Amino acid sequence: MIPDDPSNAATQLLTDALPSASEITRSRLLLMRQLYMSLCAGHRALLALDLAGIERSTMDQAELGRKLAEYIPRGTRSAGNAGNKKRPPAENRAGGFAGCAPEMEAELRRGERDVLQALRLQGALLARSQHKLRVMANMLAGPGVSYGPPSRPTARLQSASRSKTAGSI
Amino acid sequence: MSSLNASLASALSGLIADQGAMATTTNNVANVNTPGYSRQEPVLVASDPVVLSPLTFGTGVTLQSVESIRDPILESQIQQQTQAEGQYSTLASALQQTQTNFTASTGDIGTAISNFFDSINQLSTNPSDLSLRQGVLTAAGNVASSFNTTADSLTQQQTSLDLSVVQQVGQINQLTQQIAQLNTQVSNLQNVGENAGTFIDQRQQAIDQLSSLVDVSVIPSDNSLTLITANGAPLVTGQQSFQLQTQTNSAGLHEIYSQGNDITSQITSGQLGGTLQARDQEIPAIQTQLNTLADGLATSVNKVQTAGYDLNGNPTGATSASGTPQTPVYLFNPPAATGAAANLSVAITDPSLIAASSDGTAGSNGNAEAMYALSNQAIIDGQSPTDCYSGIVFNVGNSASNASAEQTASSQVLQQLNDQRASISGVSLDEEAANMVRYQNAYSASAQVITAINDMLYATIQMTTLTG
């Protein structure tokens, strides 16, 4: 059967193809739980200084974060500015909860809170692991090596690239 | 060739050494559940040999010393994490207490501000209604009292933290005295070559306790150690302890002094560091933000209030209807330069003095609407009053959550380090059981050797008797 108005039919097809708000919320919840679990695994790896585990969980988190970002409407994403203590503008605070059932919204907010707290813990553990590794590096260093924080990787890369252009190995 | 008596002496040295080793194992087993105890190990060395040319004979075994098994690097890491754990647990606890002042409730500042602007909005629908005017005054009073209550609560918390500072300094002084005494005992024993393991364990426990209170660095020296704070203020040098003092500053808060120098701002870790951070940084920052909000709100409302006319058509500004100067009729008393939140109060009691009118007519609501419009205007540091308050709540919550995460991280790392210490320094009953069997067998073998030598000596004596 040929539809009366082709544009209406196209809109209908598009609407059918798009996931509903509840499906999106469920997917977000699932991803958020996976992210939380991955962060917990990351904490264990950091405590054990299990480098392979740290790398695996970081890759997982990056992938899950990317997937999660696809579900969050544009303009509601946080800039992730830890140093800026000012609250995000009011229009960004909805966090893409529009169209959610109240109980789903509550669960999403709980999930977000858990992930945020797990991220804070991850940051704190990373700082401690970094400190521990620095102490170990200093301990292992010979008397010829100056003590102190390691040089920035960017500086090292720059010097490496300079060496390369100069033709040295 | 070695004599039988020399062999007897060798066997006897074995008996004595094994007895000592067995005593060490016994002590380890007895202290299996003693907190802070480090397992001990006997150090057995072969006695100096005798040379009877062309042969060299051993002269048995000597129990040279009993050593406690410790990992100094691990101990140092434990101290660092104990300091961090102490700091963040105190800070998190203080900030969680602060957070309760900003929890959404009927009496919180955010609700009071919203209700105040709602009451003005209602007044704008009927500016001559006295009950609505009274409602605005009541809501303004609630705004003032919510600011006063929160500011007072923060001041009380600051005072209570100040009291904790004095108590913690007292605890630090007690511990440093104890460590200096233990240094003396360790030094006395080690100077005569005795095992000071028990006192070293006790000293380590005291250092761990001290680490949870203040950022302390341990510098080991011969038979003793020196403790200093992170900024280099001495706490213990060998057998002498240096007391920290507290003195009240102009704000009525206690500052910490070491050898006459103010070291308050240099203490950044341990419970004392956390208490100082909450008292001197976190709470004052919140107080400043609250004062800014109270000042901005009162000043903006007063500015609109003094630009209108009261219910009787009289101007409320600095100039009367006849053009003569007059005292402006403010809604809030102009905030003081300091402590705006603590001293915020409503300036009028007569509801007819509220300037709802913009042209002097009783039915005009222009000024009430202008006052209501303040609720959405960026009047405090580029933010509306409610957004500014939300910002304060956000900052308090954020700081509390960060401190809590840091505390959890320190606890987890500390737990892991303590487990590692237990695996190195803790007593393993299985290992001790194996050692016990080993020493028991060695003791039996030495005893057997003595019996054999005894038999040989008996045979020699018999031979001598027969010959005689």
Interface residues (C-beta under 8 A of the other chain):
Chain A: H43 L47 K85 K86 R87 A90 L116 Q117 R120 L121 G123 A124 L125 A127 R128 K132 V135 M139
Chain B: I73 Q77 Q81 D387 S390 G391 F394 N395 N398 S401 N402 S404 A405 E406 T408 A409 S410 Q412 V413 Q416
